[in-house]
Amino acid sequence: MTKPTDSDDNHDLGELVRGHLELSADDVPAPRFDQMWREIDQSIAEPVAAPALGVWGTVTQWLDRKLGYIITGVASAGAVAAIALVMHGGGGGTVDNTDVSAPAFGGAPAQLESLETPGGTATVMEMHDEDGDATVIWVTSDDIEGQDNP
């Protein structure tokens, strides 16, 4: 004879419990059993009305549902602010914008040795006045719309 295993013991125990429950269910009088099922059906069919909430209760209920999103948004904004402060370098000083004069370049105007402008015409102008000297290079395209070029 073989030794019974734990699974055989569990199977036998399950059969005993099921048999006992079936016999206990048969012992319950039919009207009482029907009444229990009616109560169960009613509790399932009728939704339970939520208690009336005041303004504060509505706010706290909304916060309960949305608090995770709010915390995530605040943490993200804090991280962005920290990155901006680190990237900015924390200069913190004031900026003096009162001196907006043009930069001064010393020396003579530019000397051009050659100027190639394929498909265009170049005009070089040298200007001298009390502010200093300047060289202006103006290039105009030879292919102007509306003109016939040979």
Kinemage of the C-alpha trace (Angstrom):
@kinemage 1
@onewidth
@group {chain A} dominant
@subgroup {mainchain}
@vectorlist {calphas} color= white
{ca met a 1} P 0.000 0.000 0.000
{ca thr a 2} L 1.277 3.468 -0.905
{ca lys a 3} L 1.528 6.311 1.513
{ca pro a 4} L -1.041 9.086 0.837
{ca thr a 5} L 0.443 12.421 -0.237
{ca asp a 6} L -0.449 15.911 0.947
{ca ser a 7} L -2.449 16.572 -2.226
{ca asp a 8} L -4.568 13.480 -1.555
{ca asp a 9} L -5.181 14.695 1.985
{ca asn a 10} L -6.156 18.143 0.739
{ca his a 11} L -8.493 16.625 -1.829
{ca asp a 12} L -10.176 14.480 0.819
{ca leu a 13} L -10.522 17.442 3.175
{ca gly a 14} L -12.049 19.560 0.372
{ca glu a 15} L -14.579 16.807 -0.344
{ca leu a 16} L -15.555 16.653 3.326
{ca val a 17} L -16.042 20.439 3.560
{ca arg a 18} L -18.106 20.565 0.342
{ca gly a 19} L -20.293 17.709 1.496
{ca his a 20} L -20.874 19.357 4.870
{ca leu a 21} L -21.797 22.696 3.239
{ca glu a 22} L -24.249 20.998 0.872
{ca leu a 23} L -25.952 19.228 3.771
{ca ser a 24} L -26.072 22.495 5.775
{ca ala a 25} L -27.637 24.297 2.818
{ca asp a 26} L -30.257 21.559 2.540
{ca asp a 27} L -31.112 22.011 6.232
{ca val a 28} L -31.994 25.714 5.774
{ca pro a 29} L -35.749 26.126 5.293
{ca ala a 30} L -36.632 27.234 1.743
{ca pro a 31} L -38.427 30.467 2.752
{ca arg a 32} L -35.433 31.610 4.819
{ca phe a 33} L -33.058 30.747 1.970
{ca asp a 34} L -35.218 32.697 -0.516
{ca gln a 35} L -35.284 35.675 1.852
{ca met a 36} L -31.462 35.702 2.040
{ca trp a 37} L -31.226 35.725 -1.760
{ca arg a 38} L -33.768 38.557 -2.029
{ca glu a 39} L -31.709 40.642 0.428
{ca ile a 40} L -28.547 39.949 -1.546
{ca asp a 41} L -30.238 40.870 -4.845
{ca gln a 42} L -31.597 44.108 -3.375
{ca ser a 43} L -28.220 45.143 -1.986
{ca ile a 44} L -26.640 44.568 -5.382
{ca ala a 45} L -29.412 46.248 -7.419
{ca glu a 46} L -29.836 49.416 -5.334
{ca pro a 47} L -26.840 51.743 -5.462
{ca val a 48} L -25.992 53.289 -2.156
{ca ala a 49} L -26.568 57.027 -2.203
{ca ala a 50} L -23.495 59.052 -1.399
{ca pro a 51} L -23.803 61.248 1.662
{ca ala a 52} L -24.314 64.930 0.942
{ca leu a 53} L -21.007 66.750 0.857
{ca gly a 54} L -20.537 70.387 1.667
{ca val a 55} L -18.158 72.708 -0.143
{ca trp a 56} L -15.218 71.612 1.988
{ca gly a 57} L -16.071 67.939 1.461
{ca thr a 58} L -16.213 68.469 -2.311
{ca val a 59} L -12.824 70.210 -2.257
{ca thr a 60} L -11.184 67.478 -0.192
{ca gln a 61} L -12.720 64.773 -2.384
{ca trp a 62} L -11.333 66.518 -5.489
{ca leu a 63} L -7.910 66.834 -3.817
{ca asp a 64} L -7.968 63.124 -2.975
{ca arg a 65} L -8.419 62.332 -6.672
{ca lys a 66} L -5.969 64.922 -8.055
{ca leu a 67} L -3.288 65.192 -5.377
{ca gly a 68} L -0.837 62.971 -7.238
{ca tyr a 69} L -1.053 65.184 -10.328
{ca ile a 70} L -0.603 68.338 -8.267
{ca ile a 71} L 2.475 66.971 -6.498
{ca thr a 72} L 3.959 65.872 -9.832
{ca gly a 73} L 3.406 69.352 -11.325
{ca val a 74} L 4.940 71.134 -8.338
{ca ala a 75} L 7.967 68.811 -8.337
{ca ser a 76} L 8.466 69.358 -12.086
{ca ala a 77} L 8.230 73.131 -11.728
{ca gly a 78} L 10.743 73.040 -8.877
{ca ala a 79} L 13.157 70.959 -10.958
{ca val a 80} L 12.876 73.379 -13.890
{ca ala a 81} L 13.464 76.361 -11.579
{ca ala a 82} L 16.539 74.681 -10.072
{ca ile a 83} L 17.954 73.935 -13.532
{ca ala a 84} L 17.304 77.551 -14.613
{ca leu a 85} L 19.123 78.882 -11.543
{ca val a 86} L 22.097 76.591 -12.121
{ca met a 87} L 22.276 77.433 -15.827
{ca his a 88} L 21.929 81.177 -15.191
{ca gly a 89} L 24.919 81.156 -12.906
{ca gly a 90} L 23.297 83.281 -10.220
{ca gly a 91} L 24.711 86.598 -11.530
{ca gly a 92} L 22.268 88.557 -9.432
{ca gly a 93} L 23.998 91.899 -10.170
{ca thr a 94} L 22.431 94.901 -11.829
{ca val a 95} L 23.066 95.716 -15.462
{ca asp a 96} L 24.147 99.245 -16.424
{ca asn a 97} L 22.623 100.076 -19.814
{ca thr a 98} L 23.452 103.788 -19.794
{ca asp a 99} L 26.494 103.532 -22.111
{ca val a 100} L 25.176 102.558 -25.537
{ca ser a 101} L 27.817 104.234 -27.694
{ca ala a 102} L 29.070 102.483 -30.810
{ca pro a 103} L 32.311 100.554 -30.495
{ca ala a 104} L 35.377 102.467 -31.628
{ca phe a 105} L 37.567 100.881 -34.276
{ca gly a 106} L 40.873 102.533 -34.934
{ca gly a 107} L 42.841 102.632 -38.126
{ca ala a 108} L 42.342 103.480 -41.755
{ca pro a 109} L 39.524 102.265 -44.005
{ca ala a 110} L 39.840 98.806 -45.537
{ca gln a 111} L 42.051 98.472 -48.597
{ca leu a 112} L 40.599 96.118 -51.234
{ca glu a 113} L 43.011 94.362 -53.572
{ca ser a 114} L 40.381 92.519 -55.589
{ca leu a 115} L 36.633 91.991 -55.498
{ca glu a 116} L 34.903 89.251 -57.453
{ca thr a 117} L 31.142 89.410 -57.756
{ca pro a 118} L 29.958 86.808 -60.305
{ca gly a 119} L 26.516 87.733 -61.609
{ca gly a 120} L 26.624 91.147 -59.980
{ca thr a 121} L 28.190 94.576 -59.869
{ca ala a 122} L 30.111 95.835 -56.848
{ca thr a 123} L 30.377 99.427 -55.702
{ca val a 124} L 32.946 100.354 -53.058
{ca met a 125} L 32.505 103.604 -51.141
{ca glu a 126} L 34.899 105.109 -48.626
{ca met a 127} L 33.368 107.527 -46.164
{ca his a 128} L 35.214 110.023 -43.981
{ca asp a 129} L 33.597 112.203 -41.353
{ca glu a 130} L 34.087 113.420 -37.783
{ca asp a 131} L 33.045 109.998 -36.362
{ca gly a 132} L 35.755 108.190 -38.307
{ca asp a 133} L 36.348 106.388 -41.574
{ca ala a 134} L 34.226 103.586 -43.081
{ca thr a 135} L 34.280 101.406 -46.169
{ca val a 136} L 30.936 100.306 -47.637
{ca ile a 137} L 30.689 97.504 -50.214
{ca trp a 138} L 27.416 97.451 -52.178
{ca val a 139} L 26.684 94.467 -54.462
{ca thr a 140} L 23.841 94.592 -57.004
{ca ser a 141} L 22.681 91.571 -58.969
{ca asp a 142} L 23.045 91.849 -62.765
{ca asp a 143} L 19.925 89.684 -63.201
{ca ile a 144} L 17.258 92.218 -62.265
{ca glu a 145} L 13.698 91.181 -63.049
{ca gly a 146} L 12.153 93.119 -65.920
{ca gln a 147} L 15.446 93.928 -67.690
{ca asp a 148} L 16.845 92.109 -70.704
{ca asn a 149} L 20.496 91.128 -70.238
{ca pro a 150} L 22.554 90.037 -73.251
